[in-house]
Amino acid sequence: MIEDLEAILGFARTCTSDVFQERYPAPALTLWIPDTDSPLDDDANALQMTMDDEAMDKILLSIQKRNRVGWLTKSDNNFFGNLISVGRAPTNDLQIPLETISKVHAMFTMIGNGWRVEHTGATNGLFVNRQQVLPGSKVDVKDGDTIRFGHEVDATFHTPEGLHGFLRNLVPPA
C-alpha cells in the first residue's frame, strides 16, 4: 500500500517513537515517484544525480512533490510465501504503476531482525546505495539505505523507528 507522506507526517510530529511504531509497525520505503505533470522533474533529477547530501534530498523532496510512503507488508494478492513483492502488477504487495517498473521488480524478505532485497531480473535494474544489484542477487538493507527501482523511482528503506525519525527531521514542527 502507498500513502501520501503528508498523511503520516502530522502524526509523526506529535507523537513519540513508541506510539508511532504501535500505529505503523512495518518497515517502509519513502518513495520519490515521478509526477508526469511536473515540469521540474528533469531538472530536479539532473540535480539529484550531482548532489549526494541529506539537505539536498530534503530540498528535492519538497520541489518534486514525490511524497509517498510504501509499506512493506504482505497483501492478500501475493502468493509468494514470506516474500514482499514490489512491482507494476496489481498482485504485488507494493504496486508502483509505472511502465518503467517491471511486473515484479524486487522482493523483500525479513532475515532474522534485518531485511534483504532481491533483484528479480527487472529490465531497468535495481540499485542499493547507488550500487547496481545483479539479477538474482540479494542485498541486505538497513535503515536509511537508498534503493532505486529502474531509472525513475528512488526510495529510502526505513525501519518503523527510522521512519519516525526521518519524518520528524523532514520538516520541523511549527
N, C-alpha and C positions, 0 to 999 in steps of 0.2 A: 504494500500500500504506500502511496506517495501522498504527502500532505504539504500544504504551504508552510514554509518556515514561520511566517508571521503568526500563524495559529498557535504555535508552540512557544514562540519567543516570549510573549507576555507572561505565560505561566512560569517559564524558566527564570524570569527576572524576579518573581515574587515568592519563590519557594526555596527550600533547602535542597541539597543534592539528594538526600534520602527520600524526601517527598516526591521529587521529580522521578527518581528511579522506581518508586512504587507505581507511579502512573505510566511510566514509559520504561519497562524492564528490558526491552530488546535493544540490541545494538542497531545502529542506523548508519545510513550514508547521507551526508548533506550533499545535495546534487545541484550542479550547475548545468541545466539543460537549455539548449539554445531556444531563444524566443525568436521565431521566424519573422515577427513583426518589428523587431528592434533594429534600427539602422546602426546601432553601436556595436553589434556583435563582432563584425570583422575587425574593427579597430581594437576592441577590448580583448579579443582572442590573440591578436598580434602582440599587444602589450603584455598579456599574461605569459606568453612564451619567452619574453625577455626579462621578466621580473620573477623573483623567487623569494619574496618575503611575506610574512604574515600580514603586515599592514596592507600590502598591495592586494592580497586575497580579499581582505575586508572591503577595500575600495571597489574592486571588481564585482564582488557580490552585490553591492548596492547599485552599481552602474548597470549591470547586466540584468538585474531583477530576475535572477535564476535562483529563487529562494525556495528550495524544496527539501523535504526530508523523506527518505525512503526507508521504511522499517524492514529489517532483516528478520522477518517472521514467516513461519510456514503458513501457506494458504491451502484451502481445500482443493484448489485447481491443480496443485503439483503432486505428482505421483512418485517423486524421486526420494523416497525414504527420509533420511535425516538431512538431505541437501536443500539449501535455499537457492532457488534459481533466479537469475536476473537476465532479462532479455525482452525482445519485442513482442513475443507471442503472449496472448492473454492467459495462457496456462502457467506463466511464471509467477513466483511469489512476489517479485518486484518487477512490474512491467514498465518498460521505457519505450513508448510507442514512437520510435523514430526509425526511418528506413536504414540509417547507418548502424543501427544496433541489430545484431544477429537474433534469430528467433530465441535461441538460448545462448546468451553471450558469455556468462560466467556462472559458477556455482560457489556458494559459500558453505563451509562446514565448520561446526564447532568442534575443536580438538582439545579435550581437557577444559582448561579455563581460557583458551585462546581461540582464534579464528583463522581460517585458511580460505583463500580464494583460488579457484581453478579456472584456467583458460580452457574453454570448451571447443576451441577451434574457430572462434569468431573471425569472420572475414577481415574486419577492420582492427583487430588486435585488442590487447589488454595490457595495461601498463600499471605497475605499482611503484610509487615513488620515482616516477619518470623512467623506470627500467622496464623494458619490454619483457612480458611473460610469454614464454614459448607455448604454442598449442599443446595441450595435455599436461602442462606443468602446473604445480600447486605452489603457492607462496603464502607464508604466514603473514597476517596483517595484525597491526596493533593500533590502538587509539591514535588518531592523527595522521595515519598513513594516507597518502593520496592514491586514488585509483582513477584511471582514465579508460573509459569504455569507447573504443574506436577513436575517432578524431573529433567528436562533438561533445561528449558528456564527461565532465570532470566531477569527481566525488571525493569526499574525505570520509574515511571509516571512523566511527565513534562508538565507544562503549557507552552505556547509559550515563555513567558518571562523566565521561569525557564530553558527551554531547551537552550536558548541563553546563559544564564549564565553558565550552565553546560559545553557547548561546548567551550566557551571562557576559562574556567578554566581547561579543559581537557588537552590541550596541549598549552603551552604559545606561542604567536606569535613569529616567527623567527626574 
